[in-house]
């Protein structure tokens, strides 16, 4: 899914108490940070 919501709001919405914990879990799962993923998605969509 795509959103423009700040990473901290996404982290809280899925149950993380801190951005750092969310970023670590995301990076472990996907091999990139949430910010890197968002940039890649933006480039892929031509925005």
C-alpha positions, 0 to 999 in steps of 0.5 A: 500500500502507498501512503504519504503519512510520516514514518512515525505515524505508520510505525505507531499505527502498526504497534511500534513505540519508536521509529528506531524499532520500526526502522530496524524491523523493516530493514531486517525484513526488506533489506532497506529502510522505510525512507529508502523504500519510499524513495524507490517507490516514488521513482518507480511511479515517476513522481 
